[in-house]
Structure formats: structure tokens, C-alpha cells
Amino acid sequence: MQEVLKLLIGILILMLGFPIGNYLKKITLDEQKDGQKWFRILTLTSLLIGFFGLIILNDWLMFSFFFIAIVTSQSLRVKKTKKR
């Protein structure tokens, strides 16, 4: 039961990464143009380390790097504009 509770709390924290990433995306518009390559590298690296944490059953490593991957991936999303 305690393990399930820890996983649920971890998932809730991961879900907070989406609004945090969107907020950071709004306030860092200058860095998004120049740093696309670095955002991709950071997201990919974080995903790889997160999956490594999953394989070795290290929860804090997995959740920490998945959170970083979620937050940085929000800066890679391009806002679509309507064409007239």
C-alpha cells in the first residue's frame, strides 16, 4: 500500500510538469528560438536516464528525470497559428 501511494504521489508530481513547462515556455520566448537543439538534447538525455532509473528500480532517479523531460519538452511544442 505504501508503494502504491508513493507511485501515485510521483505521478501527480509528474503531471505538474505540464503546467510548469507551459509557464516557463511563456516567460522564456527568447531562449526557445536559439535553444531548440539544447532542449532536444536535454529532453532525450532526461528520458534515457529516467528509463535507466526505471530499469534499476530507483524511483527518485526515474521521477526526477522524467519531470525534467516533461518540463523541457513543453518548450519544444510549437504553438500553431491560424492561417487566414
ROZA-468880 format. One line per field, with one value per atom (N, C-alpha, C, CB): residue number from 0; residue in three letters; atom name; x, y, z. Coordinates in Angstrom, 2 decimals. Glycine has a CB too. Layout:
BEGIN
num (NUM|...) .
residuo (ALA|...) .
atomo (CA|...) .
x (X|...) .
y (Y|...) .
z (Z|...) .
***
This chain:
BEGIN
num (0|0|0|0|1|1|1|1|2|2|2|2|3|3|3|3|4|4|4|4|5|5|5|5|6|6|6|6|7|7|7|7|8|8|8|8|9|9|9|9|10|10|10|10|11|11|11|11|12|12|12|12|13|13|13|13|14|14|14|14|15|15|15|15|16|16|16|16|17|17|17|17|18|18|18|18|19|19|19|19|20|20|20|20|21|21|21|21|22|22|22|22|23|23|23|23|24|24|24|24|25|25|25|25|26|26|26|26|27|27|27|27|28|28|28|28|29|29|29|29|30|30|30|30|31|31|31|31|32|32|32|32|33|33|33|33|34|34|34|34|35|35|35|35|36|36|36|36|37|37|37|37|38|38|38|38|39|39|39|39|40|40|40|40|41|41|41|41|42|42|42|42|43|43|43|43|44|44|44|44|45|45|45|45|46|46|46|46|47|47|47|47|48|48|48|48|49|49|49|49|50|50|50|50|51|51|51|51|52|52|52|52|53|53|53|53|54|54|54|54|55|55|55|55|56|56|56|56|57|57|57|57|58|58|58|58|59|59|59|59|60|60|60|60|61|61|61|61|62|62|62|62|63|63|63|63|64|64|64|64|65|65|65|65|66|66|66|66|67|67|67|67|68|68|68|68|69|69|69|69|70|70|70|70|71|71|71|71|72|72|72|72|73|73|73|73|74|74|74|74|75|75|75|75|76|76|76|76|77|77|77|77|78|78|78|78|79|79|79|79|80|80|80|80|81|81|81|81|82|82|82|82|83|83|83|83) .
residuo (MET|MET|MET|MET|GLN|GLN|GLN|GLN|GLU|GLU|GLU|GLU|VAL|VAL|VAL|VAL|LEU|LEU|LEU|LEU|LYS|LYS|LYS|LYS|LEU|LEU|LEU|LEU|LEU|LEU|LEU|LEU|ILE|ILE|ILE|ILE|GLY|GLY|GLY|GLY|ILE|ILE|ILE|ILE|LEU|LEU|LEU|LEU|ILE|ILE|ILE|ILE|LEU|LEU|LEU|LEU|MET|MET|MET|MET|LEU|LEU|LEU|LEU|GLY|GLY|GLY|GLY|PHE|PHE|PHE|PHE|PRO|PRO|PRO|PRO|ILE|ILE|ILE|ILE|GLY|GLY|GLY|GLY|ASN|ASN|ASN|ASN|TYR|TYR|TYR|TYR|LEU|LEU|LEU|LEU|LYS|LYS|LYS|LYS|LYS|LYS|LYS|LYS|ILE|ILE|ILE|ILE|THR|THR|THR|THR|LEU|LEU|LEU|LEU|ASP|ASP|ASP|ASP|GLU|GLU|GLU|GLU|GLN|GLN|GLN|GLN|LYS|LYS|LYS|LYS|ASP|ASP|ASP|ASP|GLY|GLY|GLY|GLY|GLN|GLN|GLN|GLN|LYS|LYS|LYS|LYS|TRP|TRP|TRP|TRP|PHE|PHE|PHE|PHE|ARG|ARG|ARG|ARG|ILE|ILE|ILE|ILE|LEU|LEU|LEU|LEU|THR|THR|THR|THR|LEU|LEU|LEU|LEU|THR|THR|THR|THR|SER|SER|SER|SER|LEU|LEU|LEU|LEU|LEU|LEU|LEU|LEU|ILE|ILE|ILE|ILE|GLY|GLY|GLY|GLY|PHE|PHE|PHE|PHE|PHE|PHE|PHE|PHE|GLY|GLY|GLY|GLY|LEU|LEU|LEU|LEU|ILE|ILE|ILE|ILE|ILE|ILE|ILE|ILE|LEU|LEU|LEU|LEU|ASN|ASN|ASN|ASN|ASP|ASP|ASP|ASP|TRP|TRP|TRP|TRP|LEU|LEU|LEU|LEU|MET|MET|MET|MET|PHE|PHE|PHE|PHE|SER|SER|SER|SER|PHE|PHE|PHE|PHE|PHE|PHE|PHE|PHE|PHE|PHE|PHE|PHE|ILE|ILE|ILE|ILE|ALA|ALA|ALA|ALA|ILE|ILE|ILE|ILE|VAL|VAL|VAL|VAL|THR|THR|THR|THR|SER|SER|SER|SER|GLN|GLN|GLN|GLN|SER|SER|SER|SER|LEU|LEU|LEU|LEU|ARG|ARG|ARG|ARG|VAL|VAL|VAL|VAL|LYS|LYS|LYS|LYS|LYS|LYS|LYS|LYS|THR|THR|THR|THR|LYS|LYS|LYS|LYS|LYS|LYS|LYS|LYS|ARG|ARG|ARG|ARG) .
atomo (N|CA|C|CB|N|CA|C|CB|N|CA|C|CB|N|CA|C|CB|N|CA|C|CB|N|CA|C|CB|N|CA|C|CB|N|CA|C|CB|N|CA|C|CB|N|CA|C|CB|N|CA|C|CB|N|CA|C|CB|N|CA|C|CB|N|CA|C|CB|N|CA|C|CB|N|CA|C|CB|N|CA|C|CB|N|CA|C|CB|N|CA|C|CB|N|CA|C|CB|N|CA|C|CB|N|CA|C|CB|N|CA|C|CB|N|CA|C|CB|N|CA|C|CB|N|CA|C|CB|N|CA|C|CB|N|CA|C|CB|N|CA|C|CB|N|CA|C|CB|N|CA|C|CB|N|CA|C|CB|N|CA|C|CB|N|CA|C|CB|N|CA|C|CB|N|CA|C|CB|N|CA|C|CB|N|CA|C|CB|N|CA|C|CB|N|CA|C|CB|N|CA|C|CB|N|CA|C|CB|N|CA|C|CB|N|CA|C|CB|N|CA|C|CB|N|CA|C|CB|N|CA|C|CB|N|CA|C|CB|N|CA|C|CB|N|CA|C|CB|N|CA|C|CB|N|CA|C|CB|N|CA|C|CB|N|CA|C|CB|N|CA|C|CB|N|CA|C|CB|N|CA|C|CB|N|CA|C|CB|N|CA|C|CB|N|CA|C|CB|N|CA|C|CB|N|CA|C|CB|N|CA|C|CB|N|CA|C|CB|N|CA|C|CB|N|CA|C|CB|N|CA|C|CB|N|CA|C|CB|N|CA|C|CB|N|CA|C|CB|N|CA|C|CB|N|CA|C|CB|N|CA|C|CB|N|CA|C|CB|N|CA|C|CB|N|CA|C|CB|N|CA|C|CB|N|CA|C|CB|N|CA|C|CB|N|CA|C|CB|N|CA|C|CB|N|CA|C|CB|N|CA|C|CB|N|CA|C|CB) .
x (0.82|0.00|0.87|-0.94|1.94|2.82|3.51|3.86|3.85|4.49|3.53|4.98|2.27|1.26|1.07|-0.08|1.06|0.91|2.09|0.78|3.30|4.48|4.41|5.75|3.93|3.80|2.73|3.45|1.62|0.57|1.06|-0.66|1.79|2.35|3.35|3.04|4.18|5.14|4.44|6.02|3.36|2.61|1.97|1.53|1.44|0.86|1.92|0.21|3.11|4.20|4.60|5.42|4.63|4.95|3.90|5.05|2.65|1.59|1.72|0.23|2.32|2.57|3.62|3.01|4.40|5.42|4.84|6.25|3.62|3.00|2.67|1.74|1.95|1.69|2.96|0.68|3.90|5.15|5.93|6.01|5.98|6.66|6.00|6.70|4.67|3.97|4.22|2.46|4.27|4.55|5.97|4.39|6.94|8.31|8.43|9.27|7.64|7.65|7.17|6.75|6.18|5.65|6.63|4.36|7.41|8.29|9.69|8.37|10.00|11.34|11.27|12.09|10.62|10.45|11.76|9.47|12.68|13.96|14.80|14.74|14.82|15.65|15.10|15.77|13.82|13.22|13.73|11.72|13.99|14.47|15.89|14.39|16.76|18.17|18.47|19.00|17.66|18.00|17.26|17.77|16.65|15.89|16.77|15.30|17.98|18.88|19.17|20.21|19.38|19.71|18.50|20.25|17.31|16.10|15.91|14.85|16.18|16.07|17.08|16.27|18.31|19.35|19.00|20.72|18.55|18.18|16.99|17.86|16.00|14.83|15.22|13.74|15.99|16.41|17.27|17.17|18.21|19.07|18.26|20.15|17.32|16.48|15.62|15.59|15.09|14.29|15.14|13.65|16.34|17.22|17.58|18.50|17.92|18.28|17.04|18.90|15.87|14.63|14.32|13.48|14.49|14.27|15.32|14.27|16.54|17.56|17.16|18.93|16.62|16.12|14.97|15.67|14.15|13.06|13.61|12.11|14.62|15.20|15.87|16.22|16.60|17.30|16.42|18.58|15.15|14.16|14.55|13.97|15.03|15.40|14.35|16.87|13.39|12.25|12.65|11.27|13.52|13.83|14.55|14.69|15.42|16.11|15.11|17.20|14.22|13.23|12.31|12.42|11.70|10.75|11.42|10.02|12.61|13.31|13.60|14.62|14.13|14.50|13.30|15.50|12.25|11.03|10.40|10.03|10.47|9.95|10.73|10.05|12.04|12.87|12.51|14.39|12.30|11.95|10.61|11.92|9.65|8.32|8.41|7.33|9.10|9.20|9.92|9.92|11.03|11.78|11.07|13.17|10.31|9.61|8.51|9.02|8.01|6.98|7.54|6.42|8.82|9.43|9.64|10.77|9.54|9.69|8.38|10.22|7.28|5.98|5.79|4.83|5.43|5.23|3.75|5.76|3.47|2.10|1.63|1.95|0.53|0.03|-0.79|-0.83|-0.56|-1.32|-2.33|-0.38|-3.42|-4.47|-4.09|-5.86|-4.26|-4.00|-5.32|-3.31|-5.25|-6.47|-6.37|-6.73) .
y (-1.19|0.00|1.27|-0.01|1.24|2.39|2.63|2.20|1.56|1.67|2.29|0.29|1.90|2.45|3.93|1.70|4.33|5.73|6.56|5.88|6.01|6.71|6.89|5.95|5.86|5.97|6.99|4.61|7.02|8.00|9.43|7.73|9.64|10.97|11.34|11.02|10.39|10.64|10.99|9.42|10.30|10.58|11.96|9.51|12.34|13.68|14.76|13.83|14.53|15.50|15.58|15.10|14.43|14.45|15.23|13.02|15.11|15.85|17.35|15.39|17.76|19.19|19.74|19.43|18.86|19.29|19.95|18.12|19.57|20.16|21.64|19.40|22.02|23.46|24.26|23.67|23.66|24.36|24.59|23.56|23.57|23.72|24.75|22.39|24.79|25.79|27.20|25.50|27.35|28.66|29.12|28.61|28.22|28.58|28.88|27.45|28.20|28.45|29.87|27.42|30.34|31.68|32.77|31.86|32.54|33.61|33.55|33.54|32.52|32.41|32.29|31.19|33.22|33.16|33.32|34.21|34.15|34.36|33.09|35.46|32.34|31.14|30.03|30.65|30.06|28.98|28.97|29.09|30.12|30.17|29.64|31.60|30.12|29.75|28.38|30.79|27.95|26.75|25.49|27.00|25.43|24.23|22.98|24.42|23.10|21.94|21.47|22.29|22.41|22.06|21.50|23.27|22.00|21.44|19.99|22.28|19.70|18.32|17.41|18.27|17.88|17.08|16.83|17.79|17.86|17.72|16.79|19.08|16.90|16.02|14.57|16.46|14.33|12.96|12.36|12.93|13.14|12.67|12.36|13.71|13.23|13.01|11.77|14.22|11.54|10.34|9.08|10.37|9.11|7.94|7.64|8.15|8.67|8.46|8.04|9.76|8.60|8.19|6.72|9.05|6.25|4.83|3.96|4.57|4.46|3.74|3.61|4.46|4.69|4.63|3.64|6.00|3.53|2.55|1.13|2.78|0.90|-0.44|-0.87|-0.48|0.06|-0.31|-0.13|0.50|0.23|0.39|1.48|-0.93|2.58|3.72|4.83|4.22|4.94|5.83|7.30|5.67|7.77|9.20|9.59|9.58|8.70|8.96|8.99|7.90|8.02|7.92|9.14|6.64|9.45|10.55|11.90|10.54|12.08|13.36|13.64|13.37|12.66|12.90|12.89|11.87|12.13|12.24|13.62|11.14|14.18|15.53|16.55|15.90|16.43|17.33|17.17|17.04|15.95|15.70|16.33|14.20|16.23|16.81|18.32|16.39|18.93|20.39|20.92|20.86|20.30|20.80|20.49|20.21|19.40|19.08|20.09|17.67|20.77|21.79|22.95|22.31|23.21|24.29|23.87|24.69|22.60|22.13|22.19|20.71|22.25|22.31|23.67|22.02|23.65|24.88|25.22|24.76|26.45|26.91|27.15|28.18|26.51|26.65|27.94|25.42|28.65|29.86|29.61|31.03|30.32|30.16|30.95|30.63|30.30|30.98|31.51|30.02|32.71|33.32|33.43|34.69) .
z (0.00|0.00|0.00|1.21|0.76|0.82|-0.52|1.93|-1.21|-2.52|-3.54|-3.01|-3.48|-4.39|-4.12|-4.23|-2.87|-2.51|-3.01|-0.98|-2.89|-3.40|-4.92|-3.03|-5.62|-7.07|-7.46|-7.66|-6.75|-7.05|-6.82|-6.20|-5.75|-5.48|-6.58|-4.09|-6.99|-8.07|-9.38|-8.28|-9.69|-10.92|-10.85|-11.16|-9.69|-9.54|-9.73|-8.15|-9.19|-9.37|-10.84|-8.51|-11.53|-12.96|-13.74|-13.50|-13.37|-14.05|-13.86|-13.56|-12.75|-12.52|-13.47|-11.08|-14.08|-15.04|-16.27|-15.45|-16.66|-17.85|-17.65|-18.21|-16.58|-16.41|-16.09|-15.30|-15.38|-15.09|-16.38|-14.08|-17.23|-18.52|-19.41|-19.23|-19.41|-20.21|-19.68|-20.22|-18.37|-17.78|-18.15|-16.24|-18.03|-18.39|-19.87|-18.01|-20.67|-22.12|-22.42|-22.84|-21.66|-21.89|-21.49|-21.13|-20.43|-19.94|-20.53|-18.44|-21.32|-21.90|-23.41|-21.31|-24.05|-25.50|-26.25|-25.96|-25.74|-26.43|-26.49|-25.73|-25.41|-25.36|-26.24|-23.93|-26.54|-27.32|-28.75|-27.31|-29.32|-30.70|-30.81|-31.24|-29.95|-30.02|-29.41|-29.33|-28.46|-27.71|-28.09|-26.31|-29.26|-29.66|-29.63|-31.05|-30.12|-30.14|-28.71|-30.86|-27.80|-26.42|-25.68|-25.67|-26.00|-25.39|-25.83|-25.78|-27.10|-27.59|-26.91|-29.12|-26.78|-26.13|-24.67|-26.24|-23.97|-22.56|-22.39|-21.96|-23.27|-23.18|-23.43|-24.17|-24.47|-24.79|-23.67|-26.12|-23.17|-22.08|-20.83|-21.76|-20.51|-19.33|-19.48|-19.07|-20.68|-20.91|-20.76|-22.30|-21.30|-21.20|-19.74|-22.02|-18.98|-17.57|-16.78|-16.97|-17.14|-16.47|-16.70|-16.96|-17.94|-18.20|-17.52|-19.71|-17.42|-16.67|-15.20|-16.79|-14.63|-13.26|-13.10|-12.80|-14.13|-14.11|-14.13|-15.29|-14.93|-15.04|-13.74|-16.19|-13.11|-11.87|-10.64|-11.72|-10.86|-9.78|-8.78|-9.05|-9.31|-8.48|-8.74|-8.80|-7.82|-8.03|-8.13|-6.91|-7.26|-7.28|-8.57|-6.07|-9.08|-10.33|-11.49|-10.58|-11.52|-12.58|-12.60|-12.43|-11.46|-11.41|-11.62|-10.09|-11.11|-11.28|-12.75|-10.49|-13.45|-14.84|-15.77|-15.29|-15.44|-16.23|-16.06|-15.84|-14.86|-14.63|-15.47|-13.12|-15.49|-16.31|-17.79|-16.09|-18.23|-19.63|-19.98|-19.92|-19.09|-19.34|-19.41|-18.25|-18.46|-18.43|-19.67|-17.16|-20.04|-21.20|-22.51|-21.22|-22.56|-23.80|-24.12|-23.72|-23.11|-23.35|-24.17|-22.02|-24.08|-24.86|-26.32|-24.25|-26.61|-27.98|-28.75|-27.99|-28.02|-28.70|-29.34|-27.70|-30.60|-31.35|-31.33|-32.80|-31.01|-30.99|-32.41|-30.13|-32.78|-34.13|-34.25|-34.52|-35.34|-35.58|-36.69|-35.95|-36.61|-37.61|-38.86|-37.05|-40.00|-41.26|-41.81|-42.29|-42.35|-42.91|-44.40|-42.31) .
***
